[in-house]
């Protein structure tokens, strides 16, 4: 006999978007169940670089875009939450860096001075020198310029752990998900042997959302995948660096973030243009060679002779756009009780939650006084890529 559960909002997909939404709803008094078929944050979230963008990198061609305006308020909201003073209490989450940097090799430095003086980014960046430079760039051979962005970088594993705490008794490990209908209307989901009724159902499962929609007999909203081929470097000579290295185009030449490994060493996680375009087509060995060449040119003083290398493929799941462009905002589509969305970037998880909560308020959905949930099987925590690939 399947067990029956009633909840206000049933969420499928426990990445940062689903976990953040879940915590916001619970703080407002809603009953929630958050279903995850694999591990908490184990899809895109734990593979992200942890940068809470404020939009400056999207203005590299000299004008603010829709993306940079939409995302501009995200660092403030995250900082308040990390202080325990915002929409969520994330005061225990580790901040890896209270700033992200733009770093230009010497050849580009002249062009950037006028760009950073422009109205487009004034007030968002400050040039830094000397001992204010990121540790990895404090070398006499460094000839470029560095600008400090009013952004931050969070340790995603500790973020996921804290959001899981805020989920209380509502986390559910579930493998098989089917629609639950009454009179032809979707009223919930059957998760393994549990029938879960809900006022609203939210799909926030990243790349898994396409299969969930198919299981529900839907083909909209359509999803796209934008692939990345990230590079991981681990070694005793690495020092912290959180920066976009600028090339000549609209995208960073390489984006570096630094993450603590369990053995006390630092791991550099390399994205940006290196991980896109030609990088996606390269085999892992060729991608590592390309990364070694880039770092050798940009940071020749860093000893990588004993470094360990690995690559990681990541599919960014998003609502379908023309030409596989990047969406500017979090996205939410609605059909009766079903809400389907993607945050499109880690930083936009609060924006995704706003959109769901606004939809609930518009439809008059209020918290109901339901009985406590039974003990549910919990999904495990996602493991960072560097702990799996660089032991």
C-alpha positions as CSV (number, residue, x, y, z in Angstrom):
1,X,0.0,0.0,0.0
2,X,1.7,3.2,-1.1
3,X,2.0,5.9,1.6
4,X,0.3,9.2,1.0
5,X,1.8,12.6,1.8
6,X,0.2,16.0,1.5
7,X,2.4,19.2,1.2
8,X,2.0,22.7,0.0
9,X,4.8,22.7,-2.5
10,X,6.6,19.7,-4.0
11,X,10.0,20.5,-5.5
12,X,12.0,18.1,-7.7
13,X,15.7,18.7,-8.0
14,X,17.9,19.6,-5.0
15,X,20.6,21.7,-6.6
16,X,21.2,25.2,-5.2
17,X,18.0,26.5,-7.0
18,X,15.7,23.9,-5.5
19,X,17.4,24.0,-2.1
20,X,17.2,27.9,-2.0
21,X,13.6,27.9,-3.0
22,X,12.8,25.2,-0.5
23,X,14.4,27.2,2.3
24,X,12.6,30.4,1.3
25,X,9.3,28.6,1.3
26,X,9.8,27.0,4.7
27,X,10.8,30.3,6.2
28,X,7.5,31.7,5.0
29,X,5.6,28.8,6.7
30,X,5.0,26.6,3.7
31,X,5.2,22.8,4.0
32,X,7.5,21.4,1.4
33,X,9.0,18.2,0.1
34,X,12.2,18.4,-2.0
35,X,12.9,15.3,-4.0
36,X,16.4,14.4,-5.3
37,X,17.1,11.3,-7.4
38,X,20.9,11.4,-7.0
39,X,22.9,13.6,-4.6
40,X,22.3,17.1,-3.1
41,X,23.8,19.6,-5.5
42,X,25.5,16.8,-7.4
43,X,24.5,18.0,-10.9
44,X,25.5,21.5,-12.0
45,X,25.7,23.1,-8.6
46,X,28.7,21.3,-7.1
47,X,30.4,21.6,-10.5
48,X,30.0,25.4,-10.6
49,X,32.9,27.8,-9.8
50,X,30.9,29.5,-6.9
51,X,31.1,33.0,-8.4
52,X,28.2,35.3,-7.4
53,X,28.3,37.4,-10.5
54,X,27.3,41.1,-10.4
55,X,27.3,41.4,-14.2
56,X,30.6,43.1,-14.9
57,X,31.9,40.3,-17.0
58,X,28.9,40.6,-19.3
59,X,29.8,44.3,-20.0
60,X,33.2,43.5,-21.4
61,X,32.2,45.0,-24.8
62,X,31.6,48.4,-23.0
63,X,27.9,48.5,-22.5
64,X,25.6,47.0,-19.9
65,X,23.4,44.2,-21.3
66,X,20.2,42.8,-20.0
67,X,22.2,40.1,-18.3
68,X,24.4,42.5,-16.4
69,X,21.4,44.6,-15.2
70,X,19.3,41.5,-14.2
71,X,22.1,40.1,-12.1
72,X,23.4,43.3,-10.6
73,X,21.7,43.0,-7.3
74,X,22.6,39.4,-6.6
75,X,26.0,40.0,-4.8
76,X,24.2,42.2,-2.2
77,X,21.5,39.6,-1.6
78,X,24.0,36.8,-1.2
79,X,26.2,38.9,1.1
80,X,23.3,39.7,3.4
81,X,22.4,36.0,3.6
82,X,26.0,35.0,4.3
83,X,25.9,37.5,7.2
84,X,22.7,35.9,8.5
85,X,20.8,39.1,7.8
86,X,19.1,38.3,4.5
87,X,16.3,36.3,3.1
88,X,18.1,33.1,4.4
89,X,20.5,32.6,7.2
90,X,23.7,31.3,5.5
91,X,26.0,32.6,8.2
92,X,27.9,29.3,8.4
93,X,28.7,29.1,4.7
94,X,32.4,29.5,3.8
95,X,33.2,32.5,1.6
96,X,36.3,31.7,-0.5
97,X,36.8,35.3,-1.6
98,X,35.0,38.5,-0.8
99,X,35.9,39.7,-4.3
100,X,36.3,38.5,-7.8
101,X,38.9,40.1,-10.0
102,X,39.4,41.1,-13.7
103,X,43.0,40.6,-14.7
104,X,44.5,41.9,-18.0
105,X,47.8,40.7,-19.4
106,X,50.1,43.7,-20.2
107,X,49.1,43.8,-23.8
108,X,45.5,44.6,-23.0
109,X,45.9,46.9,-20.1
110,X,45.8,50.2,-22.1
111,X,42.4,49.4,-23.7
112,X,40.9,48.6,-20.3
113,X,41.6,51.9,-18.6
114,X,39.1,53.8,-20.6
115,X,36.6,50.9,-20.4
116,X,36.7,50.9,-16.6
117,X,36.3,54.7,-16.5
118,X,33.1,54.5,-18.5
119,X,29.7,54.9,-17.0
120,X,28.9,51.3,-17.8
121,X,31.0,49.9,-15.0
122,X,31.9,52.9,-12.8
123,X,31.4,52.0,-9.1
124,X,31.6,48.3,-9.8
125,X,35.3,48.0,-10.1
126,X,38.5,49.4,-8.5
127,X,42.1,48.9,-9.7
128,X,44.3,47.1,-7.2
129,X,48.1,47.0,-6.9
130,X,50.9,45.6,-4.8
131,X,49.9,43.6,-1.7
132,X,46.2,44.1,-2.7
133,X,46.7,41.8,-5.7
134,X,45.5,38.2,-5.5
135,X,48.3,36.1,-4.0
136,X,48.9,34.2,-7.2
137,X,49.6,37.5,-9.1
138,X,52.0,39.0,-6.5
139,X,55.1,38.4,-8.5
140,X,57.6,41.0,-9.9
141,X,57.1,39.4,-13.3
142,X,53.4,40.3,-13.4
143,X,53.0,43.3,-15.7
144,X,49.2,43.4,-16.2
145,X,46.5,45.3,-14.4
146,X,44.0,44.0,-12.0
147,X,40.5,45.3,-11.1
148,X,38.5,44.2,-8.1
149,X,34.9,43.5,-8.7
150,X,32.2,43.9,-6.0
151,X,31.4,40.2,-6.3
152,X,32.2,37.2,-4.2
153,X,33.0,33.5,-4.4
154,X,31.3,30.9,-2.2
155,X,32.4,27.4,-1.3
156,X,29.6,25.5,-2.9
157,X,29.8,22.3,-0.9
158,X,29.4,24.3,2.4
159,X,26.5,26.2,0.8
160,X,24.7,23.0,-0.1
161,X,25.3,21.6,3.4
162,X,23.7,24.7,5.0
163,X,20.8,24.7,2.6
164,X,20.2,21.0,3.4
165,X,20.1,21.9,7.1
166,X,17.4,24.5,6.3
167,X,15.4,21.8,4.5
168,X,14.6,20.2,7.8
169,X,12.5,17.0,7.5
170,X,11.5,17.7,3.9
171,X,14.3,16.1,1.9
172,X,13.4,12.9,0.0
173,X,15.6,10.5,-2.0
174,X,13.4,9.3,-4.8
175,X,14.3,7.4,-8.0
176,X,11.1,6.8,-9.9
177,X,8.8,9.8,-10.5
178,X,5.4,9.5,-12.2
179,X,2.4,11.9,-12.5
180,X,-0.4,11.7,-9.9
181,X,-3.7,12.7,-11.5
182,X,-7.3,13.0,-10.4
183,X,-10.0,13.5,-13.0
184,X,-7.3,14.2,-15.5
185,X,-5.7,17.0,-13.5
186,X,-2.1,16.8,-12.1
187,X,-2.4,16.9,-8.3
188,X,1.0,15.6,-7.3
189,X,3.7,13.1,-8.1
190,X,4.2,9.4,-7.2
191,X,7.8,9.1,-6.0
192,X,8.8,5.5,-5.7
193,X,6.1,4.1,-3.4
194,X,4.8,7.5,-2.0
195,X,1.9,9.4,-3.4
196,X,2.7,13.1,-2.8
197,X,-0.2,15.6,-3.2
198,X,0.7,19.3,-3.4
199,X,-0.9,22.7,-4.2
200,X,2.0,23.4,-6.5
201,X,4.8,21.2,-8.1
202,X,8.1,22.8,-9.1
203,X,10.6,21.2,-11.4
204,X,14.1,22.6,-10.8
205,X,16.1,19.5,-11.8
206,X,18.5,21.2,-14.2
207,X,19.4,18.8,-17.0
208,X,17.0,16.2,-15.5
209,X,14.0,18.5,-16.1
210,X,13.7,17.4,-19.8
211,X,13.1,13.7,-18.7
212,X,10.7,14.8,-16.0
213,X,8.6,16.8,-18.5
214,X,8.6,13.8,-20.8
215,X,7.3,11.6,-18.0
216,X,4.5,14.1,-17.5
217,X,3.7,13.9,-21.2
218,X,4.9,17.5,-21.9
219,X,7.4,18.8,-24.4
220,X,7.4,22.5,-23.2
221,X,9.2,24.4,-22.0
222,X,12.1,23.2,-24.2
223,X,15.5,22.9,-22.7
224,X,19.0,23.5,-24.2
225,X,22.4,22.3,-23.0
226,X,25.4,24.5,-23.4
227,X,28.5,22.3,-22.8
228,X,31.7,23.2,-21.0
229,X,35.0,21.3,-20.7
230,X,36.5,22.5,-17.4
231,X,40.1,21.9,-16.3
232,X,41.2,21.1,-12.7
233,X,44.8,21.6,-11.5
234,X,46.0,20.6,-8.0
235,X,49.5,21.2,-6.7
236,X,51.5,22.5,-3.7
237,X,52.7,25.7,-5.5
238,X,49.2,27.0,-6.2
239,X,48.1,30.2,-4.4
240,X,44.5,31.6,-4.3
241,X,43.3,33.3,-7.4
242,X,39.7,34.3,-8.2
243,X,39.8,36.1,-11.5
244,X,38.7,36.4,-15.1
245,X,41.7,36.8,-17.4
246,X,40.6,39.1,-20.2
247,X,41.3,38.3,-23.8
248,X,40.4,40.4,-26.7
249,X,36.8,39.2,-27.1
250,X,33.6,39.5,-25.1
251,X,34.3,36.5,-23.0
252,X,37.1,36.0,-20.4
253,X,40.1,34.2,-21.9
254,X,40.1,32.0,-18.8
255,X,38.3,32.2,-15.5
256,X,40.2,30.8,-12.4
257,X,38.7,29.9,-9.1
258,X,40.5,28.3,-6.2
259,X,39.1,25.6,-4.0
260,X,40.3,23.8,-0.8
261,X,41.0,20.1,-1.2
262,X,40.6,17.6,1.7
263,X,44.3,17.1,1.9
264,X,45.0,20.8,2.4
265,X,46.2,21.7,-1.1
266,X,44.6,24.2,-3.4
267,X,42.8,23.3,-6.6
268,X,42.5,25.7,-9.5
269,X,39.3,25.3,-11.5
270,X,39.5,26.7,-14.9
271,X,36.6,27.9,-17.0
272,X,36.0,30.9,-19.4
273,X,36.7,30.7,-23.1
274,X,39.2,27.8,-22.4
275,X,36.3,25.6,-21.4
276,X,33.9,26.7,-24.2
277,X,34.2,26.7,-28.0
278,X,37.2,24.8,-29.1
279,X,37.7,23.4,-25.6
280,X,34.4,21.4,-25.8
281,X,35.6,19.6,-29.0
282,X,39.0,18.7,-27.5
283,X,39.7,15.3,-26.0
284,X,40.8,15.5,-22.3
285,X,44.5,15.2,-23.0
286,X,44.4,18.0,-25.6
287,X,42.3,20.2,-23.3
288,X,44.9,19.8,-20.5
289,X,47.7,20.7,-22.9
290,X,45.8,23.8,-24.0
291,X,45.4,24.8,-20.3
292,X,49.0,24.2,-19.6
293,X,50.0,26.4,-22.5
294,X,47.6,29.2,-21.3
295,X,48.9,29.1,-17.7
296,X,52.5,29.0,-18.9
297,X,51.9,32.1,-20.9
298,X,49.9,34.0,-18.3
299,X,51.5,32.9,-15.1
300,X,55.0,31.7,-16.0
301,X,56.3,32.0,-12.4
302,X,53.9,29.3,-11.1
303,X,55.6,26.0,-10.8
304,X,53.3,23.4,-12.3
305,X,55.9,20.6,-12.7
306,X,54.3,18.4,-10.0
307,X,50.7,19.5,-10.5
308,X,47.9,16.9,-11.1
309,X,45.5,17.6,-13.9
310,X,42.0,16.5,-14.9
311,X,39.1,17.7,-17.0
312,X,35.4,17.7,-16.3
313,X,32.5,18.0,-18.8
314,X,29.5,20.0,-17.6
315,X,26.3,20.6,-19.4
316,X,24.6,23.9,-18.4
317,X,20.9,23.2,-18.7
318,X,18.7,26.2,-19.6
319,X,15.5,27.2,-21.3
320,X,16.0,26.9,-25.0
321,X,17.2,30.1,-26.7
322,X,17.8,30.9,-30.4
323,X,21.4,30.2,-31.3
324,X,22.2,28.6,-28.0
325,X,22.7,32.0,-26.4
326,X,22.8,32.4,-22.6
327,X,19.5,33.5,-21.0
328,X,19.6,36.8,-19.1
329,X,17.5,35.9,-16.1
330,X,16.2,33.0,-14.1
331,X,13.3,31.4,-16.0
332,X,9.9,30.0,-14.9
333,X,7.1,28.6,-17.0
334,X,3.7,27.6,-15.6
335,X,1.0,25.2,-16.5
336,X,-1.9,24.7,-14.0
337,X,-0.2,23.3,-10.8
338,X,3.1,22.8,-12.5
339,X,6.0,25.3,-12.4
340,X,9.1,24.6,-14.4
341,X,12.3,26.5,-14.4
342,X,16.0,27.0,-14.5
343,X,18.0,29.6,-12.6
344,X,20.5,29.7,-15.5
345,X,23.3,30.7,-13.1
346,X,24.2,29.9,-9.5
347,X,24.0,33.6,-8.6
348,X,20.4,33.8,-9.8
349,X,19.0,31.2,-7.4
350,X,17.3,34.0,-5.4
351,X,15.8,35.4,-8.6
352,X,14.4,31.9,-9.4
353,X,12.9,31.7,-5.9
354,X,11.3,35.2,-6.3
355,X,9.6,34.0,-9.5
356,X,8.1,31.0,-7.8
357,X,7.0,32.9,-4.7
358,X,5.4,35.6,-6.8
359,X,3.5,33.0,-8.8
360,X,2.2,31.5,-5.5
361,X,1.2,34.9,-4.2
362,X,-0.6,35.8,-7.4
363,X,-2.6,32.5,-7.3
364,X,-3.5,33.0,-3.6
365,X,-1.5,29.9,-2.5
366,X,-1.1,30.1,1.3
367,X,0.7,27.8,3.8
368,X,-1.6,25.2,5.2
369,X,-1.4,23.6,8.6
370,X,-0.4,20.1,7.7
371,X,0.7,17.2,9.9
372,X,4.5,16.7,10.3
373,X,6.1,14.6,7.6
374,X,7.1,11.0,8.4
375,X,10.8,10.0,8.4
376,X,11.9,10.1,4.8
377,X,15.0,8.6,3.2
378,X,17.5,11.4,2.6
379,X,19.7,11.9,-0.5
380,X,23.5,12.0,0.1
381,X,25.6,15.1,-0.3
382,X,27.2,15.8,-3.7
383,X,31.0,15.3,-3.8
384,X,33.2,18.1,-5.4
385,X,34.8,17.1,-8.7
386,X,38.3,17.7,-7.3
387,X,37.8,15.1,-4.6
388,X,36.7,12.5,-7.2
389,X,39.2,13.3,-10.0
390,X,42.3,14.5,-8.1
391,X,42.7,12.2,-5.1
